[in-house]
Amino acid sequence: MTETTVNNALRKIIHIDMDAFYASVEQRDHPEYRDKALVVGGLPEGRGGVVATASYEARKFGIRSAMPAKQAQKLCPQAIFIRPRFAVYKEVSQSIRAIFARYTDLIEPLSLDEAYLDVTEDKLGIGSAIDIAKEIKQAIKDELNLTASAGVSINKFVAKIASDINKPNGLTFIGPSSINKFMEQLPVEKFHGVGKVTAQKMKSLGLHTGADLKQLSEEDMQRHFGKPGKFYYQIVRGIDNRPVQPHRETKSMGAEDTFAYDLTETDEMHAELDKLAKKVVERLQRYNLKGRTVTLKVKYSDFKQITRNQSFLTPTGDFENIVNAAKQLLAATEPRKPVRLLGISLSNFSELNTLTSKQSPDQLSLF
């Protein structure tokens, strides 16, 4: 990689993203699913759930993650729908991270199927981030019979975008001399961190590409988009000085559940909140955490989703405090609407503990 100074240090960053991870594991383990439109997640029968991951054969029909399973079935009636096997995916994820660890200790997992690696100083003295990415991809293929896509660049933001360019089984390098031109040509909706709502707002302002965004001053960016405006101002110029963090702080801890049928009675909802609060407290105790902010998540039968939160003056990990706050927040919502999902989380911790690689946030959220 061309040497470029970032924060007075030479950085070589790889972003690895597994290809259709859950579906690929299932197709690997079950020959009957191979080359078929496979959907992992909720089943379309009854009220139905949502898509967790779809195989590339299913994606050709427009099926995407977070789509209602019933909608996915309409798009592809011949699709095969199966429940996820999270314990298996977690085990495979650990094997993938063991491959990463051969090359660097600076590994920042984002989820079970993707991570950043800082290989500025790799363990094996290979030197080339591109060659390291090739070796990692080959090891994943040889040892786990799965494919991954990789993005290589001088910072996390550009590397993540690069990994998505040639999926599946892609490898894209965006060097320092190419970053400006690449970012200028990129559609705003492709910028990691720019969601649908923000992308629509940008387009309503006549901002369709990175080149359009670069015409705005930092003050204009913040005026239009608030606090994230500063971040957008930097990333459109390829500036991202965030380090790869092998140990990330826990920002929140929670539990949620999607129900077999829509809840319509307050007593039913309260009973479910009791169960969720108990799970949250057990996890808080496991990691010796207390927090000040309780957040309630509600998804209705029409898939509309809301969150409400309440903060305490002092940190708490007490069951009664958490569950009572959740019930008060629920009472302030739309209690007459049928509810398909409830969730409780606690954040704003008093003492954030650093999770080890064996206790990373994505594994906590998995359950």
PEWO-V786594 format. One line per field, one symbol per residue. ss: DSSP state (H for helix, E for strand, - for the rest). burial: I if it has 24 or more other C-alpha atoms within 12 Angstrom, else O. Layout:
ss = ???
burial = ???
This chain:
ss = ----EE--EE--EEEEEE--HHHHHHHHH-HHH----EEEE--------EEEEE-HHHH--------EHHHHHHH----EEE---HHHHHHHHHHHHHHH------EEEEE--EEEEE----------HHHHHHHHHHHHHHHH---EEEEEE--HHHHHHHH-------EEE--HHHHHHHHHH-EHHH-----HHHHHHHHH----EHHHH----HHHHHHHH--HHHHHHHH-------------E--EEEEEEEEEEEE--HHHHHHHHHHHHHHHHHHHHH----EEEEEEEEEE----EEEEEEEEEEEE--HHHHHHHHHHHHH-------EEEEEEEEEEE----E--HHH-HHHHHH-
burial = IOOOOOOOOIIIIIIIIIIIIIIIIIIIOOOOIOOIIIIIIIIIOOOIIIIIIIIIIIIOOOIIIOIIIIIIIOOIOOIIIIIIOIOOIIOIIIIIIOIIIIIIIIIIIIIIIIIIIIIIOIOOOOIIIIIIIIIIIIIIIOOIOIIIIIIIIIIIIIIIIIIIIOOIIIIIIIIIOOIOOIIIOIIIIIIIOIOOOIIOOIOOOOIIIIIIIIOIOIOOIOOOIOOOIIIIIIIIIIIIIOIIIIOIIIIIIIIIIIIOOIIOOOOOIIOIIIIIIIIIIOIIOOIIIIIIIIIIIIIIIOOOOOIIIIIIOOIIIIIOIIIIIIIIIIOOIOOOIIIIIIIIIIIIIOOOIOIOIOIIIIIIIOO
